[in-house]
Every structure is written in C-alpha cells, then in structure tokens.
Amino acid sequence: VVYKENNRKLRVCVATCNRADYSKLAPIMSGIKSHPEDFELEVVVLGSHLIDDYGNTFRMIEQDDFDIGSKLHTIVRGEDEAAMVESVGLALVKLPDVIQRLKPDILVVHGDRFDALALATAAALMNIRILHLEGGEVSGTIDDSIRHAISKLAHYHACCTRMAEQHLIAMCEDHSRILLAGCPSYDKLLLSHHREDYMDIIKSWLDDKVQEGDYIVALQHPVTTNIQHSIKIYGLMLDALISFNKKTLILFPNIDAGSKEMVRVMRRKGIEQHPNFRAVKHIPFEQFIQLVSHAGCMIGNSSCGVREAGAFGTPVINLGTRQTGRETGENVLHVRDADTHNKIYHALELQFGKRYPCSKIYGDGNAVPRILKFLRSIDLDEPLQKTFCFPPVKDPISQDIDHILETQSALAVDLGGTNLRVAIVCMRGTIVKKYSQPNPKTFEARMELILKMCNDAMRDAVGLNCRILGVGVSTGGRVNPQDGVVLHSTKLIQEWSSVDLRTPISDALHLPVWVDNDGNCAALAERKFGHGKGVENFVTVITGTGIGGGIIHHNELVHGSTFCAAELGHIMVSLEGPECMCGSRGCIEAYASGMALQREAKKLHDEDLLKVEGMDMKLSEPITAAHLISAAKMGNSKADAVLTKAATALGVGIINILHIVNPSQVILSGVLASYYQAPVQHVISQRALFSVQNIKVVTSDLEEPALLGAASMVLDYATRRIY
C-alpha cells in the first residue's frame, strides 16, 4: 500500500544457495514476479548451485524462467570445517559489490546454511533490510546456531509454525515484525501432490518394474558438530538398506563438512553399481515431491523427512541428531542413537509400507499470499535500526550503582594482639555490623573462632541484604599475600608463624580470601576510603601499641621481595638507642610506640616524677602512655621531654621515608596520631631536605583502618570485575 501511494515498487532481492532452499524460495519468487506493479525481483545465485558435483542446480532456476542477476562462486572445496569457514569468508568478499550494484530494498534469506549467514551478515552491515524465512525453528548441529544468528540480524521474519513464532518472541524479536506464514514449499507441494503422471516420474528415476509404495527414498547429510559419528551412521544406514532389499533412490549429501567422506563410504559399498540403488545428485523439486509422497518409506536426516513428507503421510525414519527439536507428525520414527545395523533394519521393518494421516504442522498452502502481503506492508521510512523487545527485568541490580554500593560487601577479619574482630563492610566503606572476641592463645582455638565468627556474619548478612563477595584478613607480622600465609608473627600473637590462612577459610566459606599485614591494610584503607583516595604516592604510619605502616607507590601497595617492605617501626634513628622488641636498638618503635611511652611513663611513676597537681590518677590504675601525655599537657617537663624525644624520633624516621620513596603525603593513623601530627610536621620542616619539607602530614579520619583495609582487598577485586 505504501508503495502504490508513492508510485514506488519494492525492490526485492532473493538469494538462493542450494537445491533445498530454492524449493522454499521459488514459490515466493513466482509470487513476486507475478505482481510487477508492486515488486521488482532480483535473483542472486551462489553456493552449491554452481558446482557440477551437486548437479549445477542453477539451471533449474533458469528453466523456471527466472533471470539470474548475479552468480557468485563462493564455495571453497574441501568439504571440511575449514572449507565451510573459508566459503563464508569468500562470500563476504564478493557480496558487497553485488549488493551495491543491485541496491535492493529488502533481501530475502532462507534457513540456516552457512551461505545464508554470509548473506545476512553482508546485508546487515550494508544497511539492507532482511526478511528471514523459517527462523525460530529448532534442530541439531551447527544449523541451530546459524539459524538463530540470522534471526538476530534480520529485520522481518516469516516463520512456519506457532512454536517457531513463540521462539522468535522469546528471542526478543519484535512481534509486529513476525509473520506466521507457513512453509512456502507447501503451497506448491499441496497443489502438485495429485499429479496423474506420478508413476511415470517414479519409473523414470527407478525402473519400470517399481510399484507405488514399494521403494525407499534415502537422504542423509553430515552432522558438522560430530562428523565421524554421522559418517558411521551413514555406513550403517547403507548396510541396512542393502539387507532390506528394496529399490532405493539415494541422493548425494549436501556440501557440508564431512560430505566427501560420506560419498567415499557410498562408493566403497558399491551403491552406484548396486541393482537395488539409484544414486543421484539432484532431482527437480516437483518430481522429488512425487517420489517422496508415494514412497514406502523415507530414511535419513533431511528436513524434508520431518517437514514435507508429513503432508503426504509418508512414513519417515529420522536418523541421528540433525533434526533434534523439530516439530514432527506421527509419521516420523526417530532413531537418534542409530549405532547398529540391526536397529536401523528393525526401524525399516516397522515403517516400510505404512501410511499416516497427513500433517499440516508446517503450512496450509497459503504461505506465499501472506508473505507478499507482509512485504507490501513494509514501510521503508521506518528506522532501519532493529529494536529488541526485552522482557522487563524485575530487579536490575547490575544497572543500579546505589544498590551495588549498599549490598555488595566483604567480610573483614582483624587479628590483633588482644582481640579478634570480624565485620561486614559494604562497598561504600560502611561497617554494617561488627563482632569482637578475645583473641585465643592457641592456633586451633583461634582458627575455630575465626570460622565461627565468619559463619555468624555470613548468616546475618542475608538478613542485612548484604552480598558477601569474599574475605579479607588483616594480621600482625610478616605476610605472604600471594599465598595467604603468615610467615612470621609478632610476639603479641602466639602460635602464628608459617600459618596458611587462605585455605581453611576459603574451604569452609567457599569464598575467595585475601590476607595481608595490618600496616599494609591501613594503607589500603586510606587508598580506598581515606585521605589516600586519588593520591598516587603516599605513606601511612600507624602509631599504636607498636609502629607500623604501608607504602602506596604509583597506586600500588609495596610488599618487597621478601614481603618485609614498610616495616616502618624498625627504621633505626639511633645507633645506641633503647632496645626494641625486634632485638635491635634505636628503632622508631623503641621511642614512639605506645609500649615505649608506657615504659617511660612507668619509669617516671616509679621515681614519683609522673603525677602532677590536678592530675587524676588512681593508685591501682595501670600506667599507660595516656598518663604520660596527660602529665605533659599539665606542665610535667620530664614527661614533655620524653614525648618530644619520641616525636623527634618518629619525625626523623619519617624523613628517612620521604628521602627514600618521596611520597606526596604522610598519613598518621592510630591512637597516638593526633598527638604526633604537629610535632612530626615541625621536625620535617626543620630537618628534611628542602624538596620534601612541604609534604603534608595528616591525621587519618578512619576509625577502623585494619578492618576497612581488609575489606578493601575484597572490594577492589570486585570493583575490577563489575565495572
């Protein structure tokens, strides 16, 4: 209708690749040709039509009085998988010139052959609309994948069955562009079924003595996904047919990979010389239909057996998996596991000579008028870009960044000298829930408690709508993060050297596990959630019971060759300083750690030099670093001298770090960070090289750097996977 209003004919290009698809396309071509007021027909012939071994079937197109606009030799001989791929490539090389010359409004493509895939690919890339025939059907072999691929490239669909229509809708194709037409070949075969000269046709292809219903039609093709098995079935079929001793018209297989080997099998068995057999490369469709409709049986794996033969009630034996999933009538007996000659022979005994009710699953003889009407309705002013009708997604989690940040979470484990803590940490860095227990003294009790606390957290995570992606573990000591092994622990955690943490936790929870040193975890926490976010080079220094830290260099955590990098507490700032827990002397930790300050506070207290007037300190109260700081703030000069010396030692140690790795920022973390920040900044400004004197020392805002750092190992990995 659109074209008549615009005085415009629809230029339709029909491309045919082989004898089988021509039987479906010929009725449409005739219909288009008979309506010159609406359509211009262009015919392109390629594939096995142009090969002598397959009958040069392009001649029957010419005999049907169709003008062939282009003949493309696209088959690379070899009949193997590589030849099929090369044939597709050759077709893709040649088709653009033809499409540019013909400039069709729409290309009609049939079925599931590799040649058709090349046609659809070329047309889609050249912005030509595609009408695909017989999409949505299901069968075995690679044909299934090719058919569905063509459907996704096609703009319009003319399918044969209600089930195929539903499959296309399920594939998200636009329902308004799907026509339930039926099979075009049925238009011709239902009209020509009752030809009066059918016996002449039978005798011309077999012999004068053959009677109606007393012969077999055999047509078996290779199964490209299991070539050797299909060749074996072919040999067994031939053996069974020889034993069955009935006249048999056998057609050569198609050009798929494996066909050459099948022909060799046929010739080794002497089929072409056998008195009961007539082997042919091609039979015109109208005559082939007469032969099938009056046969005693059809055997093989051709789609004709499960489609056209049903319209006549001809008994069919379908061998192997090539037609698995096809809709069939009751006339089809499936022998999918055709592994013995006897099984096929028994199927012949069951089927030969029977007649079944005629089936019209694939059409009612009116497909062509429906398709022509469908073609007339196409509006070329509609956008060329396909739209897919995806079903609504109930909960589009993958598209909702807020949902990801709130629900995707990690289990964080922090093994301290005193407590064992576990937390659920979401992508935003929020600690959703935290658990704490005293850290057991033995390895067995500690591992048992870790697993129990993690399992409790996993159960709670479900109710909290948290999806746990993995487990991160922060622990004191030297750690090999690649293997998840604690190599050597601090003195504060007993029975904790040469311990594989990753394996038992991963095996118990079925989650990936990351393990690292607590100082490194603090640096990771700052990189993801704190002052280090977006900073390429920085150092984190933990000032707590001990002194530790981590170094981020070019956005990566520095571990060192033996996983001993960033042991910042053991940078020596004096040759003859106080003894450190590591066994050396003059380490930063021996001056500035909480333990060192507690040691000095006890000395002053023992000499009755700590407490000053107005200072609140009970006699039974344990002496800590906090008392030393309080005394200094209230004017205790000796306490102030201790703290000044500690801050200077820490500042000098940090200057050494600045001179070695030259970070752009230093982040102080831990309970003593706020006290040390100003004096350390002062020491740097006084003693460091001029080029690093202005580097900022900041105090961490993170309350739980060890837990957040442990979680960040999991969340950073998840982020790389998600985005």
N, C-alpha and C positions, 0 to 999 in steps of 0.2 A: 504494500500500500504506500509506503513511504517513497518508493522509487517511482511509482507512477505519478505521484504528485509532483515530484521533482524532475519528471521525464528522464529518469536515471535508471539504468539497468544494473543489477548486482553482478559484478564480475566474480565468478566462482571458479576457483582452480581445484580440480580433483586430481590427487596424486595417488597412483597405484603402484605397488611394489612387487606383487606376486599374484599367482593364479587365484589364491584363496581370497585375498581382499578385493580382487576385481569382481568376484561373484557378488559381493555386497555393494560395491560401488557402482557397478554397471546399471542397475535399475535407477539409481539416483541420477546418473549421467544421462540416461534416456529421458527421465522426467525433466531435467534442466533443459536438455536440447529441444524438447517438445514445447517449451514456453519461451521462445526467443524474445517475446515482448517484455519479459521480466528479467531474464538472465543472459549472461554471456558465459559460455563454457570454455575453459582452458584445461587441457589434459596433459599431465606430466607423467611419464613412464620411467621407472628406474628399477633397481634391484634385480631379482632373478628373472623378471620378464625378458631381459635382454641376453640371457645365457642359453646357449644351444643345449647344454646338458639338461636343462629344465624346460625344454620344449619351445624356446623362443616365443613365449606366450603373448608377446606384444602383438603378434599377427592376429590373434583373435580379437584384439581391441580394434585393429584396423578393419577386420572382417565385419565387426559390428557397426561399421560406418562412423567411427569417431576419429576426428582429426587429432593426431598426437602433436602437441605444440613443442614438446621437448622430450628427448630421450637421453637419459643420464646413465652412463655405465658407472655404477657405484659399488659393485661387488668386487672385493679382493678375494681371489680364490685361495682356498686352503681348507675351508670347512672346519676350522677350529676356532677356539675362543679369540685368539689374536686377530684372525681374519674378520670376525664379526666387528671387533673394535675398529680395525682399520677401515672397514666398509662404512661404518658410521662417520669416521673422520673424512673419508673421501667424499661422501655425500655432502657433508657440511662445507667442504671446499667448493663443490660445484653448484650447490643450490642457490647461493646468493645472486649469482648472475642471472639465473632463470627467474627468480622472484623479482629482481629489479626490472627485468625486461617485461614480464607479464603484468606486474603491478595489480595483483588480484585484491578484491575487497575482502575475500574470505578464502581460506584453504580448508578443504575437506580431507581429513585424515582418518584412516580406519585402524582400529585394533591395537595390537601390542607387539608389532615386529620392530626389530632394531632399525630398519629403514624408516619406519614411521616416526620413531623417536628423533631421528635426524631431521625429518621434515618439520616436525612440531618445534624443535629447538630453533631451526633456522627461521621459521615464520615468526615465532615469538620474539626473537631478537631483532627482527626487521619490522616489528610493529604491524604484523598482518594478523587479522582475526582468524581464529581456528575453530572449526566445528569438528569435534571428535565423535566418531561412531563407535558404539559398543563399549564405552567406558563404564566403570563401576562393576564390571564382572570380576569373578574370582576364579583363578585356575592355578595350576602348579607352575614350576620352573621360573626362569627369569622374566617370562612374559608378564607375570603379575606385576612386578615392579615397574616394567616398562609401560604397561598399560596405565598404571596409576600416575606415573611421571607425566605421561602425555596429557592425562586428565587435568593435572595441575597447571600445565602450560596452556590448555585450551580455554577459549572464552565461552564456547557453547558446547552442549552435549546432546546427542541423540542416542538414548540407550534403549535396550531391548526388553528388559524385564523390570517389574516393580522392585525386586530386590536390588537390582543394579542402580535404580534411581535412588533408593534409600542409602546405598553405599556412597553414592556421589554426594548426597546431602550430608552424610556423616563425615565425608572428606572436606566439608566446609565449602562446597561449591554452591553458588547462588541458585536457589530453587527455581527462580524465574527464568534461568538460562538452561534449564534441563528439560528436554522433551522426551517423554516416554513414547517412543515411536514404534518399537518392534524392529525385527531384523529385516533390512531391505531385501535380502535374498528370498525371504518368504513370499514377497509379492510375486516373484517370478516362478518360484517352485510350486506354489499352490495353484497357479494358473496352468502350469505345464505338466502337472502330475499325471493327468489322464490322457496323455498323448496316445493316439491309436497306433503309432509306429514304434512303440516301445520295444516290441520283440525284435524288430529289425536292428534297433540300436544294440540290444543285448547280444545278438548274434554277430554283429559287426565287430564287437570288441572281444568276444569269446569264440564261440563257433556255432555252427548251425544246429548242433545236437543239444545245446544247452536249453533247459526249460526255465520258465519263470520260477523264482524262489529256490532254484537248485544250484546256486553258485554263491560265492563269498566275495565281498569287496574288502580288501585289506589296505590300510594306510596308516603307517607308523612313522612318527617323526622323532628326532633325537630330543632328549631332555638335557638342556645345556648345563643345568646345575649338577647333573650326575650322568655324564656321557657314557662312561664304561658300563654302568648298570643298564642304561637304556639300550646299548648295543647288545648286551646279554639277553634282555627281554626280546629284542628283535629276532635274535637267533632262535630262541625258544618258540616264538610265535611261528616262525617258518617251519620248524620241526613239527609243531603241532598241526599246521596246515597240510604238510606233506602226508602225515599219518592220517589225517581226517579224510583225505582222498576225495575232495570236491573241487570242481572247477573254481579257480580263484583269479580274480582280477586284482593285481597288486600295483599300486602306484609308487613311484620313487619318492623317497622322503624329501622334505624341503631342504633349504640351503643352510640350515643352522649347523653350528659346530657339532661334529660327530656324524654328519650325513655321509661323508665319503667312506668312513669305516662301515656304516650300515650297508652301503652299496657293495662293499667288498664281501661282507658276510653273505649277502644275497647271491653274489656271483660264485662264491666258494661252494655254496649249496646247490649250484646249477639251476637256480629258479628260472632264469631266462630261457633255458632249454627244456625245462620240465613240461611234460604234456598237459599237466593239470593247471599250469600257471600261464598268465599273460601279464608281463611286466611292462608298464607304460610310464612315460614321463609326464604326460598331460592328457586330460580329457576335457573337452568343452563343457562348461557348467551345465547347460541344458541336458546334455547327454549323460553327464555324470549323475545328475539327479534321477534320471530314469533308471540307471544302473543300481543306485542305492535303494530307490523306492521299491524295486522288485526283487532285491537280493534276498537270499535265505538268511543272510546274516552279514553284518559289517563288523570288522575287528581292527583294532589298533588304538591310537590315541589322538586321532584328528578331532578337532572341534566339530567337524561335520557330523561325527557319530553322536555327539551329545546334543547337537542343535538341530540341524536339518533332518537327520534320519528320524527324529521323533515325530515330525509332521506326517510321516507315512506309516508309523508304527513298525518300522523295520527293527528287528532285534539287533542289538549292538553289544559287543564285548569291549569294554574300555580297559586297556592295559596300562598299568603303572600309574604315575602321579601327575602326568602332564595336565590332566583336566580336573585335578582335585579342587573341589569347591564349586564347580559349575553346577547350575541348576539342570536337572535331567528328568526326563519322564521315566515311566516304569519299564520302558523298553531297554534300558541300559543296565547291563550286568557289569559291576566293577570288579576287576581282578587287579587290585593295586599292588599286591605282593606276588607278582607273576614270576615266581622263582623256579618253577619246574614246568617241563613239557606237559606232564600229566594234568597239572592244574588248568592250563590253557585248553588242553584237549577236552577235559571234562566240561569246561565252560562252553565250548563249541557244541558238545552233545546236548547241553541244556538249552541253548539259544537257537540253534540252527532250525529253520523252518517254522518258527513261531510267528504269530502276528499279534501286535499290541494295539490298544486304542491310540488313535492319532493324538499327538500333543501339540498344543499351540502356546507353549510357555514363551517362545521367542518371537511370536508375531501372529498377526491375523490376516496378513496380506495387504495391509493398508499403510505400510510404513512410509512409502515414498510420498504420497499426497501430504502426509503430516509434516515430513521434513521440508518439502517445498513451501508449505505454508509458514513453517518456522523460519526459513530463510528469508521469505518476503517480509517478515515482521522485524528483521534486524535493522536497527537504526544506527547508521554509520556516524551520526552526530553524538552518540553516546561515548563517554570516556573510554579510551582503549584499555586503560589500566584495570586489571581484574580486581574485584573486591571479594574477599573470602568471608563467609558467614560463620565466624567462630561462635561456639556456644558461650553464653555468659559464664565467667569464672566466678565461682562462689566466693572465694577469698583470695584475691590476687596478692598474695604475700610478697612474691618476688618483685612486684611493682611498687610496694609501699615502703619507702625508706624509713618512715617513723616506726612501722611495725618491725622492721629489721633491727633498728636501734634498740627497741624496747624488749624484743623477745629473744633474739639470738644472743646467747650468753655463754660464759665459761665458768668452770669450777676452778677456783684458785685455792691453792694449799700453801700455807706459810709455816715452815718448820723452824721455830725459834728455840733458843736455849731453855726457855721456861714453858712456853705454851705452843700448842699445835692448833692452828686455826684453818678453817675452811670457809669459803664464801662463794655465793652465786653473784657473778658480776656481769651486767648486761653490756651491750655494745657502746652505750653512752658513757660507761665508766661508773655507773651507779652500783653500789653494793646492795643488792636486793635483799639478801639475808646472810647473816654471818654466824658461824659456830666456833666455839672455843673450848678446849680441854687442856689440862696439864699434859705436857709432853712426857710420855713414859720414858723410863730409863733404859729399857731393853729394846733390841731391834724387833723381836717378834711382837711385843705388845704395841710398839709404835706403828708397825705396818698394819696390824689388826685394827687399830684405832683410826688410821688414815682411811682404810677401806670402809669402815663403818660410818664415819662422818661423811664420806663422799656419797655412799649409798643413801644416807638420810637426806642429803642435799638434793640428790637426783629425784627422790620421791617428792620432796617439797617443790622442786622446780616445775613439776607437772601442774600442780595447783596454782603456782605463781605465773603460769603461762610463759615459762622460760624454756627455750630450746637449747639444751646443753650441746655445744659443739666440740668440746674437748676439755682436758685438764691441764692446768699449768701449775708447776710446783716450784716454790722458792725455798731454798735451804742454805744454811751457812756452810762454809767450806769450799773446797775446790771441786768444780763440777765439769764433767764432760757432757755438754748439752747435745752433742751429736748422738751419743748412745744413751743419754738419760741416766748416767751413772755418777754417784757421788764418789769422787776419787779419794778425798781426804777431808775429814770433818774438823770443825773447831773443837776445842776442849769442852765447850759448853754442851755439845750433843754427843752422848756416849754411843758406842757401837754403831757408828755411822760412816765408816770408811769402806770403800770398794762395794758400794751398795747400788744395785740396779733398781731404780725406782720406776722406770718406764714400764718394764714388762709386767710386773704383778698388778699395777694399777690398770694398765691397758687391758690385760686379760680379764680382770674382774669386772670392769665397767664397759668394755667393748667401745672404748673411745680413744682417739689419739692423745698422747701425753707428751708434754714438754717439761724439761727440768733445767733450772739454772741457779746460779749463785744469787743470794739475796741482794748483794750490791748491784749486780747486773740487772736484776729485776727492778730495782729502784730507778735505774736509768731508763729502762724500757717503759716504766710507768710515766716518767716525765716526758718521754718522747711521744707517747700516745695521748696522755691526758693532762700534762702539766706544762711547766714553763718551757720544756724542750720541744713542744709541738711546733713543727715548722722550722726548727733550728737544726742546721746541718751538722754542726760540731759543738758538742758541749760535754761537760763532766759533771756527774752527780757525786757528791761526797756525803756519806751517811755518818752522822755524829750521834752515836748512841752508846750502848754498853761497850762496843768496840768502834773502830773506824773502818769503813768500807766504801765501796762506790762502784761506779761503772763509767765507761768512756764510750760516747757515741761519736764516731768519726765518719764523715760522709754518709750520714743517716744509718750507718750500720754499727752494731754493737761489737766492740773489740774484745775477743776472747784470748788471743795469743796462741803460740804454738803448743803450749802445754796447759792451756786453759787457766793461766795464772796472771793474765793481764788485769789491770785495775785493782790490784791488792794495795789500795792507796794508803791503808792504815800502816803498812810496813815500809813506806818510804822513810829512809833514815835521815834525820835532820841534825844528828849529833853523833860524834864518834864515841863519846863516853856518857851517853845519856842513861836514863833509868832502864832497867831490864824489861823487855816486852814478853808477852805470853808466847810469842813465836820462838823465843830462845835467843834473840838478838838484843841489841841495845840501841837506844836513841831513835826508835820508830815513832812516827806521829802518834800511834795508838798508845804508846807508853807515856805520852804527855797529855793528850787531849781527849781521850776516850772517857766515857762515864766511869769505867773501872779505875782509870788513872786518877781522875778527880776525886773519886771516893777514897782511894788510897791516901792521897794528900790531905783530904778532909779528916780522915781518921788520925793521921799523924798530928795535925793541929789540935784535934779534940783530945788526944792522949796527953798532949802538953798543955792542955787547958787554954789553948790560944785560938779556938774557933768561935766560941759563943761570945757575942757582944750584947750590950744592954739593949733590951727591947726585942731580942731575937727569941721566937717561940720554938723551943726545942726541949722535948721531954727527955728525962734521963734514960728511960728504957727504949727510946726510939733509935733504930739503926741509923748510923751516919751514912749519908749519901752525898752525891755531887750537888744535889739541890741545896743542902745546908751550906756548902762552900759558896755557892752563887749568892745565896741569901745573905751570908755574912759579908761578902764583898760589897754588896749593894748597900749594906748598913754601915760601911766605913771600916771594915776589918782590912787593914793594909796587907797583912800576911796572906789572907785569902785572896785579895785582889792581885797580889804578886804571883800567886800560883796560877790564877786564871789568865793573867797577862802572858805568863810564860807558855801556858797551854795554847792560847790563841796565836801567839807568835810562832810556836812550833807548827801549828796547823797551817798558818798563813805561809810559812816558808815551804812546807810540803806542797801546798797548792801552787806556789810559784814554780816549783820544780815541774809540776804537771804542765803549767802554762808554757814553760820553756821547751818542753818535750813535744807535746801534741798540739799546742796553740789553739785551744778551743775558743769559741766566741762567747761562751757563757759558763759560769760555775753555779751549780745549784746545790745549796746545803739542805740536807734532809735529816730528820731525826730529832730527838728531844732537845738536843743542845744547839740546834741550827739557829734559832732566833737569837741566842746569846752570842754566838760566834760571828754572825754575819758582818756586823760593823767593824770589829777589830781585825778580822781577816781582810776585809776590803782595804783597811788602813795599811796593813802590812804589805799588801800587794802594791799599793800606791807608793810606798816608801822604798821597797826593796827589789821589785821586779824590774826587768828590762823595760825601757821606755815604751816599746811597741806593744806591751801587754798590760801596762799599768791601768788602762781604762776599761779593761774587761770587767763586766758586771758580775758581782756575787749576789745571788738572790736566794731567798728562803723558799723552800717548797711549800705549796699550798695543799699538797696531797696528804690526807690523814692516814692512808693505808698504802704506802708505796710498794711494800712487798707483795701484798695481795693483788693490787692493781697491775703490778708488773708481771706477776704470774699469769693473770688473766690476759694481759696484752699479748703474750706469746700465742695464745689460742686465737684471740680476736683478730690479730694481724694476719694470721694464716687464713682465717675465714674471710676476711676482707679481700684478700687477694683472689680467693675463689669466687666470691659473689660479684664483685664489680669488674 
